[in-house]
Amino acid sequence: MAKSDGGLRTDAAAAVSREKPKQVADDLRREILDGELAEGDSLGTEAELIGRFGVSRPSLREALRILEAEGLISIVRGVLGGVSVHRPDRRVTARAAALVLQSRSVDLADVFEASTIIEPAAARSVAYSRGRTRAAKQLRGIITVQKRDIDDAVAFTNAQVSFHEAIVALAGNRTLTLIAEMLNEVIGRAVQDVIEQSRRQDVNARRRAVRAHEILVQLIEAGEGDAAQVHWNSHMGRLRRSLLGEHASSVVALTPHI
């Protein structure tokens, strides 16, 4: 049975109503991703946004819920509230990845294995690059921080993570850099007692890690890419055992920290 003209108009109006929140979310998302809005900027109050976009309160709130779920904004309710902008970062990526990994019952050992594939190959690439001398200098700067913080387990761990991420970043592929950052974030956040484990770690273990880093830098500076890859693959294997330990078979979970 055909719908009346009134029924068609009602359906069309409903479709437009559903489309408005998406359009508002798309416009605001573009401004954030294009850099027109910076981290911490205010989008304004609810009343101001309603006036700007000419939409109803329910439509605006639906648009803001979309952006909030994407991690691009945070909303403060109340008279003095407003909407604050968040630039996409590794935590947003890690959160999305953790959800997918958890849904597929992926364990932490599997996530770490991805790092052992990426990092040694990146080390090889850096060693064979024309910028290997500059790269070696940058990595030595991080090692200097590690040595300075050798007795501070938490600070040392942070510097250690920076070294691993720098290896991939120096290879020059931004997509792999993002993936490496996400992997480190998932592992670090999911294994909640990593920092506590590092507190119990013998200082000599940290010194051995520093030495492994120094050897890698020497190989990179000498342009010995194959040797750098082999060395780093071996180091990553030892790191997996010390970092994950009994957590290796644990399924990735969206913890409150991600």
Backbone as CSV, one residue per row, in Angstrom:
resi,resn,N_x,N_y,N_z,CA_x,CA_y,CA_z,C_x,C_y,C_z
1,MET,0.849,-1.204,0.000,0.000,0.000,0.000,0.874,1.240,0.000
2,ALA,0.637,2.222,-0.899,1.469,3.412,-1.019,1.245,4.354,0.157
3,LYS,2.305,5.038,0.530,2.196,6.015,1.610,1.566,7.287,1.085
4,SER,0.852,7.983,1.947,0.280,9.283,1.580,1.393,10.311,1.503
5,ASP,1.070,11.457,0.862,2.051,12.538,0.796,2.482,12.961,2.188
6,GLY,1.535,12.943,3.140,1.878,13.330,4.507,2.875,12.372,5.123
7,GLY,2.701,11.055,4.809,3.631,10.065,5.341,5.017,10.233,4.761
8,LEU,5.081,10.547,3.460,6.378,10.765,2.824,7.087,11.971,3.418
9,ARG,6.317,13.028,3.659,6.914,14.232,4.245,7.440,13.945,5.651
10,THR,6.707,13.131,6.394,7.129,12.787,7.743,8.438,11.997,7.712
11,ASP,8.534,11.020,6.796,9.760,10.231,6.667,10.941,11.095,6.268
12,ALA,10.705,12.025,5.342,11.777,12.909,4.886,12.264,13.794,6.021
13,ALA,11.316,14.300,6.807,11.694,15.157,7.934,12.504,14.383,8.964
14,ALA,12.112,13.109,9.176,12.838,12.269,10.137,14.255,12.005,9.646
15,ALA,14.406,11.798,8.329,15.738,11.546,7.777,16.636,12.757,7.947
16,VAL,16.073,13.939,7.697,16.838,15.173,7.870,17.233,15.356,9.330
17,SER,16.298,15.034,10.228,16.565,15.157,11.659,17.715,14.252,12.088
18,ARG,17.740,13.022,11.518,18.812,12.088,11.865,20.140,12.533,11.277
19,GLU,20.083,13.229,10.142,21.306,13.639,9.455,21.974,14.832,10.133
20,LYS,21.208,15.674,10.788,21.767,16.901,11.380,22.880,16.626,12.391
21,PRO,22.700,15.701,13.339,23.793,15.441,14.288,25.078,15.001,13.590
22,LYS,24.935,14.178,12.567,26.107,13.716,11.822,26.813,14.879,11.135
23,GLN,26.035,15.792,10.565,26.626,16.946,9.883,27.378,17.834,10.860
24,VAL,26.788,18.064,12.024,27.446,18.886,13.046,28.730,18.203,13.506
25,ALA,28.649,16.883,13.767,29.835,16.137,14.197,30.919,16.176,13.126
26,ASP,30.522,16.039,11.862,31.490,16.077,10.760,32.194,17.425,10.695
27,ASP,31.450,18.519,10.847,32.035,19.860,10.783,33.032,20.078,11.921
28,LEU,32.640,19.708,13.128,33.518,19.907,14.276,34.740,18.994,14.204
29,ARG,34.536,17.763,13.757,35.663,16.835,13.619,36.688,17.371,12.636
30,ARG,36.190,17.909,11.520,37.103,18.468,10.514,37.928,19.596,11.105
31,GLU,37.305,20.479,11.877,38.025,21.597,12.482,39.112,21.105,13.423
32,ILE,38.811,20.044,14.158,39.806,19.503,15.095,40.958,18.854,14.337
33,LEU,40.635,18.005,13.357,41.670,17.272,12.627,42.497,18.173,11.726
34,ASP,41.904,19.262,11.222,42.635,20.198,10.364,43.482,21.176,11.163
35,GLY,43.406,21.109,12.486,44.222,21.983,13.325,43.617,23.343,13.576
36,GLU,42.374,23.552,13.158,41.722,24.833,13.424,41.421,24.984,14.917
37,LEU,41.306,23.857,15.595,41.084,23.844,17.033,42.224,23.076,17.681
38,ALA,42.774,23.624,18.746,43.922,23.014,19.414,43.482,22.284,20.671
39,GLU,44.376,21.491,21.199,44.126,20.766,22.440,43.709,21.734,23.547
40,GLY,42.576,21.437,24.188,42.110,22.260,25.294,41.244,23.438,24.900
41,ASP,41.148,23.724,23.600,40.273,24.824,23.163,38.824,24.510,23.538
42,SER,38.062,25.564,23.762,36.644,25.402,24.081,35.807,25.573,22.821
43,LEU,34.848,24.676,22.669,33.899,24.819,21.569,32.785,25.788,21.933
44,GLY,32.719,26.143,23.197,31.666,27.035,23.659,30.621,26.291,24.468
45,THR,29.631,26.993,24.899,28.554,26.382,25.678,27.544,25.725,24.750
46,GLU,26.666,24.962,25.338,25.622,24.299,24.567,24.758,25.322,23.826
47,ALA,24.405,26.406,24.512,23.567,27.436,23.893,24.269,28.073,22.701
48,GLU,25.567,28.323,22.846,26.328,28.931,21.754,26.391,27.996,20.541
49,LEU,26.575,26.715,20.782,26.655,25.751,19.679,25.312,25.563,18.987
50,ILE,24.242,25.602,19.768,22.907,25.516,19.171,22.662,26.697,18.243
51,GLY,23.066,27.883,18.695,22.914,29.062,17.860,23.789,29.017,16.629
52,ARG,25.000,28.507,16.778,25.945,28.462,15.650,25.454,27.540,14.545
53,PHE,24.963,26.366,14.917,24.580,25.375,13.910,23.098,25.387,13.583
54,GLY,22.318,26.094,14.370,20.891,26.171,14.101,20.193,24.835,14.239
55,VAL,20.559,24.085,15.265,19.953,22.772,15.482,19.272,22.747,16.845
56,SER,18.489,21.722,17.067,17.822,21.564,18.353,18.813,21.041,19.393
57,ARG,18.435,21.144,20.657,19.296,20.628,21.728,19.539,19.125,21.591
58,PRO,18.505,18.299,21.318,18.750,16.859,21.139,19.724,16.553,19.994
59,SER,19.597,17.301,18.889,20.499,17.077,17.755,21.936,17.418,18.122
60,LEU,22.122,18.541,18.819,23.469,18.926,19.227,24.058,17.891,20.185
61,ARG,23.280,17.472,21.149,23.791,16.515,22.126,24.175,15.191,21.473
62,GLU,23.428,14.779,20.465,23.768,13.561,19.733,25.089,13.737,18.992
63,ALA,25.293,14.914,18.386,26.550,15.197,17.687,27.725,15.169,18.659
64,LEU,27.529,15.757,19.829,28.606,15.795,20.826,28.897,14.399,21.369
65,ARG,27.867,13.567,21.492,28.085,12.187,21.948,28.952,11.421,20.948
66,ILE,28.759,11.690,19.669,29.572,11.045,18.633,31.041,11.406,18.822
67,LEU,31.314,12.699,18.996,32.687,13.170,19.138,33.307,12.732,20.459
68,GLU,32.477,12.686,21.499,32.983,12.256,22.810,33.383,10.783,22.754
69,ALA,32.598,9.972,22.066,32.913,8.551,21.924,34.207,8.355,21.133
70,GLU,34.516,9.280,20.247,35.747,9.210,19.457,36.949,9.765,20.215
71,GLY,36.707,10.300,21.407,37.793,10.853,22.212,38.257,12.224,21.774
72,LEU,37.463,12.908,20.952,37.872,14.199,20.412,37.422,15.380,21.263
73,ILE,36.493,15.148,22.180,36.033,16.225,23.062,35.740,15.648,24.446
74,SER,35.669,16.538,25.420,35.134,16.172,26.729,34.108,17.233,27.093
75,ILE,33.073,16.798,27.787,31.951,17.677,28.103,31.854,17.865,29.606
76,VAL,31.803,19.115,30.016,31.611,19.455,31.429,30.202,20.007,31.578
77,ARG,29.395,19.326,32.382,28.006,19.741,32.555,27.908,20.875,33.562
78,GLY,26.768,21.536,33.584,26.513,22.568,34.580,26.599,23.972,34.015
79,VAL,26.310,24.942,34.874,26.282,26.354,34.473,27.620,26.811,33.916
80,LEU,28.706,26.365,34.544,30.041,26.786,34.112,30.680,25.793,33.148
81,GLY,29.885,24.854,32.674,30.421,23.817,31.807,30.641,24.281,30.375
82,GLY,31.098,23.350,29.583,31.361,23.628,28.179,31.934,22.395,27.519
83,VAL,32.443,22.568,26.324,32.982,21.453,25.549,34.438,21.761,25.221
84,SER,35.343,20.876,25.630,36.776,21.066,25.389,37.267,20.104,24.314
85,VAL,38.212,20.591,23.516,38.757,19.831,22.396,39.929,18.971,22.841
86,HIS,40.029,17.761,22.256,41.192,16.897,22.461,41.724,16.460,21.102
87,ARG,42.991,16.734,20.878,43.609,16.262,19.644,43.799,14.761,19.716
88,PRO,43.645,14.043,18.598,43.846,12.591,18.614,45.260,12.247,19.075
89,ASP,45.391,11.266,19.954,46.704,10.841,20.421,46.743,9.329,20.537
90,ARG,47.851,8.825,21.039,48.037,7.386,21.104,47.024,6.707,22.016
91,ARG,46.530,7.441,23.008,45.571,6.832,23.911,44.265,6.535,23.184
92,VAL,43.857,7.450,22.294,42.650,7.217,21.498,42.839,5.983,20.621
93,THR,44.011,5.898,19.974,44.309,4.756,19.111,44.353,3.471,19.912
94,ALA,45.006,3.527,21.080,45.136,2.335,21.913,43.784,1.855,22.405
95,ARG,42.912,2.786,22.731,41.590,2.420,23.228,40.810,1.655,22.150
96,ALA,40.835,2.189,20.943,40.124,1.523,19.844,40.744,0.155,19.561
97,ALA,42.083,0.104,19.556,42.758,-1.166,19.285,42.467,-2.188,20.378
98,ALA,42.464,-1.747,21.632,42.218,-2.662,22.747,40.830,-3.293,22.641
99,LEU,39.855,-2.516,22.208,38.503,-3.049,22.043,38.475,-4.163,20.996
100,VAL,39.127,-3.915,19.862,39.145,-4.910,18.790,39.931,-6.147,19.221
101,LEU,41.097,-5.926,19.849,41.924,-7.051,20.278,41.208,-7.902,21.314
102,GLN,40.517,-7.224,22.240,39.774,-7.959,23.267,38.657,-8.779,22.636
103,SER,37.967,-8.197,21.661,36.853,-8.914,21.017,37.336,-10.148,20.274
104,ARG,38.620,-10.158,19.889,39.183,-11.299,19.154,40.024,-12.201,20.060
105,SER,39.986,-11.922,21.367,40.696,-12.749,22.363,42.197,-12.814,22.082
106,VAL,42.775,-11.686,21.701,44.213,-11.620,21.429,44.963,-11.445,22.741
107,ASP,46.032,-12.232,22.945,46.778,-12.116,24.195,47.941,-11.133,24.057
108,LEU,48.516,-10.772,25.207,49.573,-9.752,25.229,50.826,-10.216,24.495
109,ALA,51.102,-11.518,24.554,52.269,-12.030,23.842,52.149,-11.773,22.346
110,ASP,50.942,-11.878,21.820,50.700,-11.633,20.402,50.948,-10.162,20.065
111,VAL,50.494,-9.271,20.954,50.709,-7.841,20.742,52.201,-7.529,20.770
112,PHE,52.906,-8.119,21.735,54.337,-7.842,21.844,55.092,-8.389,20.640
113,GLU,54.623,-9.520,20.111,55.268,-10.104,18.941,55.239,-9.143,17.757
114,ALA,54.167,-8.364,17.672,54.089,-7.371,16.597,55.237,-6.369,16.725
115,SER,55.558,-6.001,17.968,56.678,-5.078,18.189,57.993,-5.707,17.778
116,THR,58.133,-7.026,18.043,59.393,-7.700,17.697,59.562,-7.854,16.195
117,ILE,58.474,-7.704,15.458,58.564,-7.709,13.993,58.929,-6.325,13.477
118,ILE,58.326,-5.310,14.063,58.504,-3.941,13.579,59.867,-3.364,13.955
119,GLU,60.230,-3.458,15.226,61.426,-2.746,15.708,62.739,-3.244,15.092
120,PRO,63.014,-4.554,15.059,64.271,-4.981,14.440,64.379,-4.572,12.967
121,ALA,63.269,-4.659,12.255,63.281,-4.243,10.850,63.539,-2.743,10.738
122,ALA,62.962,-1.979,11.670,63.187,-0.536,11.676,64.647,-0.225,11.978
123,ALA,65.239,-0.964,12.925,66.653,-0.755,13.256,67.532,-0.998,12.032
124,ARG,67.218,-2.032,11.290,67.964,-2.327,10.058,67.833,-1.181,9.070
125,SER,66.621,-0.669,8.910,66.381,0.427,7.980,67.162,1.675,8.375
126,VAL,67.170,1.984,9.674,67.897,3.164,10.155,69.393,3.006,9.899
127,ALA,69.929,1.811,10.141,71.363,1.571,9.959,71.787,1.726,8.503
128,TYR,70.886,1.417,7.578,71.220,1.524,6.161,70.837,2.884,5.568
129,SER,70.301,3.766,6.392,69.876,5.072,5.888,71.026,6.070,5.857
130,ARG,70.863,7.109,5.059,71.884,8.152,4.988,71.932,8.998,6.259
131,GLY,70.835,8.951,7.032,70.787,9.736,8.258,71.193,8.959,9.499
132,ARG,71.944,7.854,9.306,72.258,7.006,10.462,73.124,7.695,11.510
133,THR,73.992,8.604,11.095,74.833,9.310,12.074,73.982,10.208,12.955
134,ARG,73.059,10.922,12.338,72.143,11.777,13.105,71.256,10.932,14.008
135,ALA,70.813,9.784,13.475,69.958,8.893,14.266,70.712,8.372,15.484
136,ALA,71.966,7.990,15.271,72.775,7.482,16.384,72.945,8.547,17.461
137,LYS,73.126,9.778,17.046,73.268,10.872,18.011,71.996,11.045,18.835
138,GLN,70.853,10.963,18.173,69.577,11.113,18.885,69.367,9.971,19.878
139,LEU,69.679,8.758,19.454,69.504,7.607,20.342,70.467,7.675,21.526
140,ARG,71.671,8.172,21.289,72.619,8.312,22.404,72.118,9.335,23.417
141,GLY,71.388,10.329,22.946,70.818,11.305,23.861,69.829,10.651,24.816
142,ILE,69.049,9.696,24.304,68.097,8.979,25.155,68.845,8.072,26.128
143,ILE,69.927,7.445,25.655,70.731,6.597,26.536,71.322,7.416,27.677
144,THR,71.708,8.648,27.400,72.224,9.530,28.447,71.185,9.719,29.553
145,VAL,69.927,9.881,29.150,68.843,10.018,30.124,68.676,8.719,30.913
146,GLN,68.766,7.590,30.230,68.648,6.298,30.907,69.732,6.150,31.984
147,LYS,70.946,6.514,31.646,72.043,6.399,32.609,71.837,7.348,33.784
148,ARG,71.325,8.520,33.492,71.056,9.488,34.560,70.005,8.960,35.523
149,ASP,69.017,8.245,34.979,67.894,7.773,35.783,68.005,6.293,36.139
150,ILE,69.203,5.748,36.101,69.395,4.320,36.300,68.858,3.835,37.637
151,ASP,68.863,4.699,38.658,68.384,4.305,39.988,66.907,4.633,40.213
152,ASP,66.280,5.251,39.224,64.850,5.583,39.312,64.107,4.677,38.336
153,ALA,63.470,3.628,38.867,62.876,2.607,38.007,61.823,3.174,37.057
154,VAL,60.983,4.060,37.554,59.903,4.596,36.729,60.463,5.496,35.619
155,ALA,61.361,6.408,35.982,61.956,7.310,34.994,62.761,6.522,33.965
156,PHE,63.464,5.496,34.430,64.246,4.673,33.505,63.330,3.960,32.514
157,THR,62.211,3.416,33.016,61.260,2.719,32.151,60.714,3.651,31.079
158,ASN,60.417,4.885,31.462,59.914,5.872,30.483,60.952,6.145,29.408
159,ALA,62.220,6.273,29.815,63.288,6.519,28.849,63.501,5.301,27.953
160,GLN,63.297,4.132,28.517,63.429,2.897,27.740,62.359,2.824,26.650
161,VAL,61.131,3.176,27.006,60.051,3.207,26.025,60.357,4.228,24.929
162,SER,60.896,5.387,25.328,61.252,6.421,24.351,62.274,5.908,23.350
163,PHE,63.213,5.106,23.820,64.245,4.555,22.935,63.610,3.629,21.898
164,HIS,62.735,2.753,22.349,62.086,1.816,21.433,61.248,2.564,20.385
165,GLU,60.544,3.585,20.822,59.707,4.342,19.886,60.561,5.145,18.905
166,ALA,61.708,5.635,19.386,62.584,6.420,18.517,63.146,5.578,17.382
167,ILE,63.433,4.324,17.651,63.957,3.443,16.602,62.998,3.402,15.416
168,VAL,61.729,3.224,15.701,60.726,3.141,14.631,60.533,4.511,13.980
169,ALA,60.479,5.552,14.789,60.277,6.896,14.246,61.406,7.282,13.302
170,LEU,62.634,6.916,13.651,63.797,7.273,12.833,63.816,6.528,11.499
171,ALA,63.068,5.432,11.417,62.980,4.713,10.141,62.187,5.516,9.118
172,GLY,61.389,6.483,9.612,60.761,7.448,8.717,59.368,7.123,8.229
173,ASN,58.817,5.981,8.636,57.458,5.640,8.193,56.482,6.036,9.282
174,ARG,55.652,7.027,9.006,54.761,7.556,10.039,53.662,6.581,10.432
175,THR,53.247,5.747,9.481,52.215,4.760,9.798,52.753,3.736,10.794
176,LEU,53.973,3.242,10.548,54.578,2.295,11.477,54.862,2.946,12.830
177,THR,55.223,4.224,12.809,55.451,4.938,14.066,54.185,4.967,14.900
178,LEU,53.053,5.251,14.260,51.777,5.276,14.967,51.432,3.894,15.517
179,ILE,51.670,2.871,14.713,51.373,1.506,15.160,52.245,1.134,16.355
180,ALA,53.534,1.484,16.292,54.452,1.170,17.390,54.029,1.885,18.668
181,GLU,53.629,3.136,18.556,53.165,3.877,19.727,51.925,3.224,20.318
182,MET,51.014,2.801,19.452,49.796,2.151,19.920,50.108,0.843,20.630
183,LEU,51.009,0.048,20.058,51.377,-1.223,20.674,51.974,-1.006,22.060
184,ASN,52.864,-0.030,22.163,53.485,0.257,23.459,52.446,0.709,24.480
185,GLU,51.487,1.488,24.012,50.446,1.983,24.916,49.555,0.836,25.399
186,VAL,49.173,-0.044,24.491,48.325,-1.178,24.871,49.048,-2.066,25.878
187,ILE,50.297,-2.393,25.588,51.055,-3.266,26.481,51.263,-2.599,27.840
188,GLY,51.713,-1.345,27.807,52.005,-0.644,29.053,50.789,-0.442,29.929
189,ARG,49.655,-0.151,29.304,48.434,0.082,30.078,47.784,-1.214,30.520
190,ALA,47.847,-2.226,29.665,47.178,-3.476,30.001,47.880,-4.214,31.141
191,VAL,49.195,-4.200,31.113,49.948,-4.841,32.189,50.106,-3.813,33.302
192,GLN,49.157,-3.791,34.206,49.071,-2.712,35.182,50.227,-2.685,36.169
193,ASP,50.880,-3.811,36.349,51.958,-3.824,37.339,53.344,-3.754,36.709
194,VAL,53.432,-3.287,35.447,54.737,-3.181,34.793,55.674,-2.275,35.597
195,ILE,55.142,-1.122,35.998,55.985,-0.191,36.738,56.403,-0.794,38.080
196,GLU,55.481,-1.505,38.733,55.820,-2.142,40.001,56.892,-3.205,39.797
197,GLN,56.798,-3.928,38.701,57.821,-4.913,38.380,59.174,-4.231,38.177
198,SER,59.151,-3.074,37.504,60.402,-2.376,37.254,61.014,-1.851,38.541
199,ARG,60.167,-1.570,39.536,60.693,-1.141,40.829,61.481,-2.271,41.487
200,ARG,61.008,-3.509,41.252,61.679,-4.651,41.862,62.868,-5.118,41.037
201,GLN,62.987,-4.578,39.838,64.044,-5.017,38.941,65.414,-4.622,39.480
202,ASP,66.331,-5.536,39.422,67.687,-5.262,39.870,68.313,-4.207,38.974
203,VAL,69.073,-3.305,39.575,69.675,-2.223,38.803,70.618,-2.772,37.747
204,ASN,71.188,-3.949,37.998,72.087,-4.556,37.013,71.325,-4.938,35.744
205,ALA,70.039,-5.275,35.890,69.212,-5.584,34.714,69.042,-4.334,33.860
206,ARG,68.904,-3.188,34.523,68.792,-1.929,33.771,70.097,-1.617,33.050
207,ARG,71.195,-1.902,33.717,72.499,-1.657,33.083,72.681,-2.555,31.862
208,ARG,72.208,-3.784,31.956,72.300,-4.690,30.794,71.452,-4.162,29.638
209,ALA,70.291,-3.592,29.977,69.441,-3.014,28.931,70.141,-1.843,28.257
210,VAL,70.777,-1.000,29.061,71.506,0.149,28.512,72.616,-0.331,27.583
211,ARG,73.313,-1.387,28.002,74.398,-1.912,27.180,73.863,-2.425,25.843
212,ALA,72.703,-3.095,25.873,72.088,-3.573,24.632,71.744,-2.398,23.722
213,HIS,71.285,-1.308,24.311,70.965,-0.105,23.538,72.233,0.493,22.924
214,GLU,73.299,0.523,23.708,74.561,1.085,23.209,75.105,0.264,22.038
215,ILE,75.006,-1.047,22.136,75.475,-1.906,21.043,74.668,-1.642,19.778
216,LEU,73.356,-1.488,19.941,72.518,-1.202,18.773,72.938,0.104,18.116
217,VAL,73.179,1.122,18.911,73.575,2.428,18.355,74.905,2.302,17.615
218,GLN,75.832,1.535,18.164,77.120,1.334,17.495,76.930,0.664,16.133
219,LEU,76.047,-0.326,16.087,75.798,-1.030,14.831,75.111,-0.115,13.813
220,ILE,74.179,0.703,14.295,73.499,1.649,13.410,74.495,2.649,12.838
221,GLU,75.324,3.204,13.694,76.295,4.209,13.246,77.291,3.619,12.253
222,ALA,77.618,2.334,12.424,78.560,1.670,11.522,77.897,1.214,10.226
223,GLY,76.581,1.368,10.154,75.879,0.969,8.944,75.701,-0.531,8.807
224,GLU,75.765,-1.249,9.908,75.639,-2.706,9.883,74.170,-3.096,10.136
225,GLY,73.374,-2.940,9.123,71.943,-3.132,9.260,71.521,-4.542,9.614
226,ASP,72.104,-5.543,8.962,71.718,-6.920,9.256,72.064,-7.286,10.692
227,ALA,73.244,-6.883,11.132,73.671,-7.173,12.506,72.788,-6.438,13.507
228,ALA,72.384,-5.224,13.163,71.507,-4.449,14.046,70.165,-5.153,14.202
229,GLN,69.648,-5.698,13.108,68.363,-6.387,13.154,68.457,-7.648,14.018
230,VAL,69.510,-8.422,13.841,69.689,-9.647,14.623,69.830,-9.322,16.103
231,HIS,70.649,-8.317,16.408,70.872,-7.933,17.801,69.575,-7.487,18.469
232,TRP,68.807,-6.662,17.757,67.595,-6.121,18.379,66.500,-7.182,18.498
233,ASN,66.484,-8.102,17.585,65.522,-9.195,17.678,65.801,-10.040,18.928
234,SER,67.079,-10.281,19.183,67.467,-11.039,20.369,67.114,-10.281,21.643
235,HIS,67.383,-8.974,21.637,67.075,-8.147,22.810,65.574,-8.107,23.071
236,MET,64.781,-8.004,22.022,63.329,-7.957,22.187,62.805,-9.266,22.773
237,GLY,63.427,-10.385,22.421,63.022,-11.663,22.991,63.240,-11.696,24.492
238,ARG,64.392,-11.178,24.924,64.667,-11.123,26.369,63.718,-10.159,27.064
239,LEU,63.427,-9.044,26.407,62.545,-8.045,26.991,61.135,-8.595,27.164
240,ARG,60.672,-9.362,26.188,59.338,-9.961,26.288,59.220,-10.811,27.545
241,ARG,60.219,-11.623,27.794,60.176,-12.501,28.959,60.173,-11.717,30.265
242,SER,60.988,-10.661,30.337,61.083,-9.896,31.583,59.892,-8.961,31.778
243,LEU,59.339,-8.449,30.679,58.254,-7.475,30.775,56.907,-8.142,31.033
244,LEU,56.591,-9.163,30.246,55.271,-9.776,30.348,55.206,-10.874,31.409
245,GLY,56.249,-11.698,31.450,56.260,-12.763,32.434,54.989,-13.585,32.379
246,GLU,54.330,-13.724,33.516,53.129,-14.546,33.617,51.923,-13.925,32.912
247,HIS,52.060,-12.652,32.496,50.942,-11.974,31.830,50.892,-12.262,30.329
248,ALA,51.883,-12.982,29.812,51.983,-13.178,28.361,50.724,-13.768,27.754
249,SER,50.077,-14.687,28.462,48.891,-15.347,27.912,47.582,-14.622,28.254
250,SER,47.691,-13.490,28.942,46.490,-12.734,29.299,45.905,-12.061,28.066
251,VAL,44.597,-12.108,27.943,43.924,-11.450,26.810,43.922,-9.944,27.036
252,VAL,44.195,-9.194,25.978,44.155,-7.739,26.056,42.780,-7.310,26.532
253,ALA,42.749,-6.365,27.466,41.471,-5.891,27.994,41.471,-4.375,28.039
254,LEU,40.299,-3.789,27.876,40.158,-2.330,27.962,40.127,-1.952,29.419
255,THR,41.288,-1.691,30.003,41.378,-1.366,31.408,40.929,0.079,31.621
256,PRO,40.655,0.480,32.871,40.280,1.866,33.140,41.359,2.863,32.755
257,HIS,42.600,2.372,32.559,43.706,3.268,32.266,43.841,3.573,30.779
258,ILE,43.129,2.818,29.936,43.250,3.041,28.482,42.131,3.943,28.017
